Amino acid sequence: MRIASVKLTKFRRFEDLEIQGIPETAKLVVLAGPNGSGKSSLFDAFLLKYKFEASYGLAQDPKYYNRTDSDDKNFSNRIIIERHGGSIFTRGSLYVRTAYRNESDFQTTTLKRHEPILNQHSLNRLIYNDATAQINYARLASQALENVFVNEKNSTTMSEFRRKFVGEIHDPLQRLFPDLCYIGVGNPVEHGTFQFEKGTVKGFFYKNLSGGEKAAFDLILDIVVKRANYANAVYCIDEPEAHLNTRIQGALLDELMGLLPGESQLWIASHSIGMMRKARELYDADPGAVAFLDFSGHDFDQKTVITPAKPNRSFWAGVLDVALGDLAKLVAPRMVIICEGKPIGAVNGKSAEHDARVYSTIFAEEFPDVTFISAGNADQVSRDSLGLAMALPKIAADIQVKRLIDRDDHASKDVTDYNKRGITVLGRRHLESYLFDDEVLTALCISREKEQDVDAVLAAKKTAICESIACGKPEDDIKSAAGKIYTETKRILSLTQVGNDRDTFARNTLAPLLTPGMSVYDSLKKDIFGDCPRPHGNAR
């Protein structure tokens, strides 16, 4: 059975809601949206309609179901559910699990015959507890006994029987939790509970499972126990991701889809990135097999029509906003600055992205939402040879991208032209001009409690620059003198473990000393970010 459309009038959250256009090919329907947007209310409508059409009787609490304070019980005209093929709900055509599925422990010591599954339907609303582990244990244990003495072939060995009896639950559970092995129901009249092995631990009882293990086990167990009775049904699970980490969430959805019988259809209401990601993978493999219904951004006090949404960038932005809140904005940086330096892959890890790593260290505290990326020499950065400036804004909405190059020997007119093209040029010749600034070297001496050596270090720097000039280098080319400054500073201050060469010394020892409050920090900050104190005038 598969649902084609839904119309709800003055029902719970909805004044007038229509869901249209769900294709018959949709085996999975995903309800996305924040808390309070009506996803559970939709499942309540399904459940109420099912109980009426399948002759379970109607619940007697109209004030729960009605949008207004009314005793109107005429729900049948206010809940219209069209199914592909025109069928109505019959017993076994709707399976519902609420978000309240926790059952921490149980123990059974007796066996008894249970009523047929479809004769019992105690769940009335999506706000009710939905603990089924103990009931399912009793059903499995009594069914195992009946199978042994009545149903199983005489040729079946006990080991074959155990494998068949346990396998439907064991296999999907172990794919989710490789170190967890479902053994079976144990002895139902003594310590009657599910038994497992975990790692090297034998006799691991149900009560010892983690919350996530219990949550996944419960969903798998319940479908395995009931799917023969719900062979062609609409399966609805509210928040199937509860208690599970993101990696397990998507894998669980995959297992649930694998357990779904026949032409059944699975509906999930979820805030989970893991579930959504897996649903997107299934959509990419077969777009007609998955329908996303977005409940966010609607005014349900007015007539609302929802049709399947394409999982495009706008849809995923909403999903991330619901799932992560403010953290969603941290997934992608607010600003990316493409700077000079050899990119990863172009050189070994030691010197890769040198400039980017230095800038990131210097501005980590004041600009935590800025990411620096090295993309080659000045020409490569200005030409955007890696395509980063073009691609990044398309990958992450509202991201700001800047390109930054050293001043080098660029004339003032060249700098003006670069600025017109949106390329920022440092005020000094290169990054080393800031790192080996007198203020930074002074801070180094102070940090090593060798303030008395400041003059000697600065004199050594001056000598190194003079030697560089004598070799034909410009007087502001600190980079050419940096190697000598590095070796002399190490000698004067008796430094050890501060970097094996000029670049590692600058990156690991000097960059952390270039901090807010220094004139050189303010100069570098202004060169990169301009007069605006933070990108977009905002800090996190």
C-alpha positions in Angstrom: 0.0 0.0 0.0 1.3 3.5 -0.9 -0.2 6.9 -0.1 -0.9 9.3 -3.0 -2.3 12.4 -1.2 -3.6 13.7 2.1 -6.1 16.4 3.0 -6.6 17.5 6.7 -9.1 20.1 7.8 -9.0 21.7 11.2 -7.0 18.8 12.5 -4.5 19.4 15.3 -1.8 21.7 13.9 -3.5 22.2 10.5 -6.2 24.6 9.4 -6.3 23.2 5.8 -3.4 21.0 4.7 -3.0 19.2 1.4 -0.1 16.9 0.6 -0.1 16.2 -3.1 1.9 14.4 -5.8 3.5 11.5 -3.9 4.4 9.1 -6.7 3.4 5.5 -6.5 7.0 4.6 -7.0 8.0 6.3 -3.6 9.0 3.5 -1.3 10.4 6.1 1.2 8.7 9.3 2.3 10.7 11.7 4.5 9.1 14.4 6.6 11.6 17.2 7.3 11.1 20.2 9.5 11.6 21.6 13.0 9.9 20.6 16.1 6.3 21.7 16.3 5.8 21.8 12.5 3.2 19.1 12.4 5.1 15.9 11.4 3.8 13.9 14.3 0.3 15.4 13.8 0.3 13.9 10.3 1.0 10.5 11.7 -1.8 11.0 14.2 -4.2 11.6 11.3 -3.0 8.4 9.6 -3.5 6.4 12.9 -6.9 7.8 13.6 -8.1 7.1 10.0 -6.7 3.6 10.2 -8.4 2.7 13.5 -11.7 3.9 12.0 -11.4 2.2 8.6 -10.0 -1.0 10.1 -12.8 -1.1 12.7 -10.6 -0.6 15.8 -12.9 2.2 16.9 -12.2 5.9 17.3 -10.3 7.5 20.2 -12.5 9.5 22.5 -10.6 12.7 22.9 -11.7 15.2 20.3 -9.9 18.0 22.1 -6.6 16.3 21.3 -7.4 16.0 17.6 -9.4 19.1 16.9 -7.6 22.3 16.0 -10.0 24.3 18.2 -11.7 23.6 21.5 -14.4 21.6 19.9 -16.1 18.2 20.6 -16.6 17.5 16.9 -15.9 13.8 16.3 -16.6 13.9 12.6 -13.0 13.1 11.7 -13.8 11.0 8.7 -14.7 14.0 6.6 -11.7 16.0 7.9 -9.1 13.3 7.2 -9.0 12.3 3.6 -6.2 9.9 2.6 -6.0 8.8 -1.1 -4.0 5.6 -1.7 -2.6 4.5 -5.0 -5.0 1.9 -6.3 -7.9 3.3 -4.4 -7.8 0.9 -1.5 -8.8 1.8 2.1 -7.0 0.9 5.3 -7.7 -2.6 6.5 -6.1 -4.4 9.4 -2.4 -4.8 8.8 -2.2 -1.9 6.3 -0.7 0.8 8.7 2.2 0.3 11.1 3.1 3.2 13.5 5.8 3.7 16.0 6.0 6.8 18.1 9.1 8.6 19.2 8.7 7.3 22.7 10.1 3.8 22.3 12.4 3.4 25.4 12.2 0.2 27.4 15.2 0.0 29.7 14.7 -3.5 31.1 12.3 -6.4 31.4 12.3 -10.0 32.5 9.7 -12.7 31.6 9.4 -16.0 33.5 6.2 -17.5 31.9 5.1 -18.5 28.5 1.5 -18.0 27.2 -0.4 -17.9 24.0 -0.8 -14.4 22.6 -3.7 -13.0 20.6 -3.0 -12.5 16.9 -1.0 -9.4 16.3 -3.7 -7.7 14.3 -6.3 -8.2 17.0 -4.4 -6.0 19.3 -3.8 -2.3 18.6 -3.3 -0.4 21.8 -1.5 2.6 20.3 -3.9 5.5 20.0 -1.7 8.6 19.7 1.8 9.7 18.8 2.3 11.2 22.3 2.0 7.7 23.9 4.8 5.5 25.1 5.5 2.7 22.6 7.5 0.1 24.4 7.3 -3.2 22.6 10.5 -5.2 23.5 8.9 -7.3 26.3 5.8 -8.1 24.2 7.9 -9.0 21.2 10.1 -11.2 23.5 7.1 -13.1 24.7 5.8 -13.6 21.1 9.2 -14.8 19.8 9.7 -17.2 22.7 6.2 -18.8 22.4 6.6 -18.9 18.6 9.9 -20.6 18.9 8.3 -23.3 21.1 5.5 -23.8 18.6 7.9 -24.0 15.7 10.0 -26.6 17.4 7.1 -28.9 18.2 4.6 -28.1 15.3 5.8 -26.1 12.4 9.4 -27.0 11.7 10.4 -29.9 9.4 11.7 -33.0 11.0 14.9 -32.8 8.9 15.9 -29.4 10.4 18.8 -29.6 12.8 18.8 -27.6 16.0 21.7 -25.5 14.7 19.8 -24.7 11.5 16.7 -23.8 13.5 18.7 -21.5 15.7 20.4 -19.8 12.8 17.0 -19.2 11.0 15.3 -18.1 14.2 18.0 -15.6 15.2 19.3 -14.5 11.7 16.6 -12.0 10.7 17.5 -9.9 13.7 21.1 -10.9 14.2 22.4 -9.9 10.7 21.1 -6.3 10.4 22.0 -5.6 14.1 25.5 -6.8 13.6 25.9 -4.7 10.5 25.1 -1.7 12.6 27.2 -2.8 15.6 29.9 -5.2 14.5 30.9 -6.2 18.1 27.3 -6.9 19.1 25.9 -10.4 18.4 22.3 -11.2 19.1 22.1 -14.8 20.5 18.3 -15.2 21.0 15.7 -15.4 23.7 17.6 -17.6 26.2 15.6 -19.5 28.7 12.1 -17.9 28.7 11.2 -19.4 32.1 14.4 -18.3 33.8 16.0 -14.8 33.3 13.6 -14.4 30.3 15.1 -11.6 28.3 17.1 -11.1 25.1 20.7 -12.3 25.2 23.7 -11.1 23.3 27.4 -11.4 23.1 29.5 -8.2 23.0 33.2 -8.5 22.1 34.5 -11.2 24.3 31.7 -10.9 26.8 29.2 -13.8 26.9 25.7 -13.7 28.5 25.2 -10.0 27.7 21.6 -9.2 28.6 19.2 -6.7 27.0 19.4 -4.4 30.0 23.1 -3.9 29.5 22.8 -2.6 25.9 23.4 1.1 25.4 20.5 3.4 24.6 21.5 3.5 21.0 21.8 -0.3 20.7 18.4 -0.7 22.4 16.9 1.8 20.0 18.1 0.1 16.9 17.4 -3.4 18.2 13.8 -2.4 19.1 13.0 -1.1 15.6 14.6 -4.1 13.8 13.0 -6.5 16.2 9.5 -5.0 15.9 9.5 -5.1 12.1 10.8 -8.6 12.0 8.1 -9.8 14.4 5.2 -8.0 12.7 6.1 -7.7 9.0 4.3 -11.0 8.1 1.1 -9.4 9.4 1.9 -6.0 7.8 2.9 -7.4 4.5 1.5 -4.6 2.3 1.4 -1.6 4.6 2.4 2.0 5.2 5.1 2.0 7.9 5.3 5.2 9.9 8.2 5.8 12.3 8.5 9.0 14.3 12.1 10.0 14.8 13.8 6.7 14.1 17.2 8.3 14.8 16.5 8.7 18.6 19.5 7.8 20.7 21.7 7.1 17.7 24.8 8.8 16.5 24.9 10.3 13.0 26.8 7.4 11.3 24.4 4.8 12.7 21.3 6.8 11.8 21.9 6.4 8.0 22.9 2.8 8.3 19.7 2.1 10.3 17.5 3.6 7.6 19.2 1.4 5.1 18.4 -1.7 7.3 14.8 -0.6 7.8 14.3 -0.3 4.0 15.8 -3.7 3.6 13.3 -5.2 6.1 10.3 -3.5 4.5 8.0 -6.2 3.0 6.5 -6.3 -0.5 5.0 -3.1 -1.8 5.0 -1.4 1.5 6.0 2.3 2.0 8.1 3.7 4.8 7.3 7.2 6.2 9.8 8.7 8.6 9.7 12.1 10.5 13.2 13.1 11.2 15.6 15.9 12.1 18.6 13.7 11.5 21.5 14.5 9.2 22.4 10.9 9.0 18.9 9.8 8.0 18.6 12.7 5.5 22.0 11.9 4.0 21.0 8.2 3.5 17.7 9.2 2.0 19.5 11.5 -0.4 21.8 8.6 -1.4 18.7 6.5 -2.1 17.2 9.4 -4.0 20.3 9.8 -6.2 20.2 6.1 -7.0 16.5 6.2 -7.9 14.7 9.7 -7.7 11.3 8.1 -8.0 11.8 5.9 -4.9 12.1 8.7 -2.4 9.8 11.7 -1.7 10.9 14.6 0.6 8.1 16.6 2.3 9.3 19.8 3.8 7.2 21.0 6.7 9.4 24.0 7.5 8.6 27.6 6.6 4.8 27.1 6.3 1.9 29.0 8.0 -0.4 26.1 8.9 -3.0 28.6 10.1 -3.7 29.1 6.4 -4.4 26.8 3.6 -1.2 25.0 2.8 -0.2 22.7 -0.1 2.9 20.6 0.2 4.4 18.7 -2.7 7.5 16.6 -2.8 10.6 18.8 -2.6 13.7 18.3 -4.6 16.7 17.8 -2.3 18.5 20.9 -3.6 20.8 23.3 -1.9 17.9 25.3 -0.3 16.4 22.1 1.1 19.7 21.0 2.6 20.3 24.4 4.1 17.0 24.0 6.0 17.8 20.5 7.1 21.2 21.6 8.5 19.6 24.6 10.2 17.1 22.3 11.9 19.6 19.6 12.8 22.5 21.8 13.9 21.0 25.2 14.7 23.8 27.8 15.0 26.4 25.1 14.4 25.1 24.8 10.8 26.8 28.2 10.2 30.1 26.8 11.4 30.1 23.9 9.0 31.1 26.3 6.3 33.3 29.3 7.2 31.8 32.8 6.8 34.9 33.8 4.8 37.6 32.0 2.9 40.8 33.8 2.1 42.8 32.3 -0.7 46.5 33.2 -0.1 49.9 32.4 -1.4 51.8 29.2 -0.5 52.1 25.8 -2.0 48.8 23.8 -1.8 48.6 20.4 -0.2 49.7 17.8 -2.7 52.1 20.1 -4.4 54.8 19.6 -1.7 55.4 17.4 1.3 53.2 17.9 4.4 56.0 19.8 6.2 55.8 23.0 4.1 52.4 22.6 2.5 50.0 25.6 3.0 52.7 27.5 5.0 51.1 30.9 4.6 47.6 29.6 5.3 48.7 27.9 8.4 50.5 31.1 9.6 47.5 33.3 9.0 45.2 30.8 10.7 47.3 30.8 13.8 47.5 34.5 14.0 43.8 35.2 13.5 42.3 32.1 15.1 41.0 33.9 18.1 39.5 37.0 16.6 38.4 35.4 13.3 37.3 31.8 14.1 35.0 31.8 11.1 37.7 32.6 8.6 39.5 29.8 6.7 42.8 30.4 4.9 43.7 28.3 1.9 47.1 28.3 0.1 46.7 28.1 -3.7 50.1 28.7 -5.3 52.1 31.8 -6.2 50.8 35.3 -6.6 49.9 34.8 -10.3 48.0 31.5 -9.5 46.1 33.2 -6.7 45.2 36.2 -8.7 44.1 34.1 -11.7 42.2 31.7 -9.4 43.9 28.8 -11.1 42.4 26.3 -8.8 38.9 27.7 -9.4 38.3 28.2 -5.6 37.0 31.7 -5.8 34.4 30.6 -8.4 33.4 27.4 -6.8 33.2 28.1 -3.0 30.2 30.5 -3.1 28.3 27.9 -5.0 29.1 25.2 -2.5 28.3 27.1 0.6 25.6 29.9 0.6 26.6 33.4 1.8 30.3 32.5 1.9 32.6 35.4 1.3 35.8 34.7 -0.7 38.8 36.9 -0.9 42.2 36.5 -2.6 45.3 37.8 -0.9 48.8 38.2 -2.4 52.1 39.6 -1.2 53.2 43.1 -2.1 56.5 42.0 -3.5 57.7 44.5 -6.2 54.2 45.5 -7.4 53.9 49.2 -8.2 51.2 51.3 -6.7 49.3 51.3 -10.0 49.4 47.5 -10.0 48.1 47.4 -6.5 45.2 49.6 -7.5 44.4 47.3 -10.5 44.5 44.3 -8.2 42.1 45.9 -5.8 39.7 46.7 -8.6 39.7 43.0 -9.5 38.9 42.2 -5.9 42.4 41.0 -5.0 43.9 42.2 -1.7 47.6 43.1 -1.6 49.6 43.1 1.6 51.0 46.5 2.7 54.4 44.9 3.3 56.6 42.9 0.9 55.6 39.5 2.2 54.4 37.6 5.3 57.9 37.3 6.7 57.9 41.1 7.1 55.3 40.8 9.8 56.5 37.6 11.4 60.1 38.9 11.8 58.9 42.3 12.9 60.8 43.9 15.9 57.7 43.6 18.0 57.4 39.9 17.4 61.1 39.2 18.1 60.8 41.3 21.3 57.8 39.3 22.4 59.9 36.1 21.7 62.6 37.3 24.0 60.1 38.2 26.7 58.3 34.9 26.4 61.7 33.1 27.1 62.4 35.4 30.0 65.4 36.9 28.2 64.3 40.5 27.8 68.0 41.5 28.4 68.7 40.0 24.9 66.3 42.0 22.9 68.9 44.5 21.7 71.2 41.7 20.6 68.4 39.9 18.7 67.4 43.1 16.9 71.0 43.9 16.1 71.4 40.5 14.6 68.3 41.1 12.5 69.7 44.4 11.3 73.0 42.7 10.4 71.2 40.0 8.5 69.3 42.6 6.5 72.5 44.5 5.7 74.1 41.3 4.4 71.0 40.6 2.3 71.2 44.1 0.8 74.9 43.6 0.1 73.8 40.6 -2.0 71.6 42.8 -4.1 68.3 42.2 -2.3 65.8 45.1 -1.6 66.1 46.6 1.9 62.5 45.4 2.8 63.1 41.8 1.6 63.0 40.3 5.1 62.3 36.9 3.6 65.8 36.7 2.1 67.3 37.6 5.5 65.0 35.4 7.5 67.3 32.4 7.5 70.1 34.3 9.1 67.7 36.0 11.6 66.5 32.6 12.6 69.9 31.0 13.2 71.2 34.1 15.1 68.1 34.3 17.2 68.3 30.7 18.2 72.0 31.1 19.1 71.5 34.3 21.2 68.5 33.0 23.1 69.8 29.4 23.3 66.5 28.1 21.8 65.8 24.4 21.2 62.8 22.7 19.7 61.5 25.8 18.0 61.6 24.5 14.4 64.3 23.0 12.2 64.3 25.7 9.6 63.2 29.3 8.9 59.6 28.4 7.9 58.8 26.0 10.8 60.3 28.5 13.2 58.2 31.3 11.8 55.0 29.1 11.7 55.3 27.4 15.1 57.2 29.9 17.2 56.7 33.4 15.9 53.1 33.2 14.5 51.6 32.5 18.0 53.4 35.6 19.3 51.8 37.9 16.7 48.7 38.8 18.8 46.0 41.5 19.1 47.4 44.6 20.8 50.5 44.7 18.8 51.0 47.4 16.1 52.2 44.8 13.7 49.0 42.7 14.3 46.8 45.8 13.7 48.8 46.5 10.5 48.4 42.9 9.1 44.7 42.8 10.2 44.0 46.1 8.3 45.9 44.9 5.2 43.8 41.8 5.0 40.4 42.7 6.4 40.4 46.5 5.8 38.8 48.9 8.3 35.9 46.5 9.0 36.8 44.8 12.3 35.4 41.4 11.3 33.9 39.9 8.1 30.4 41.1 7.7 30.9 43.1 10.9 30.1 40.1 13.1 32.0 37.7 15.4 31.0 34.4 16.6 
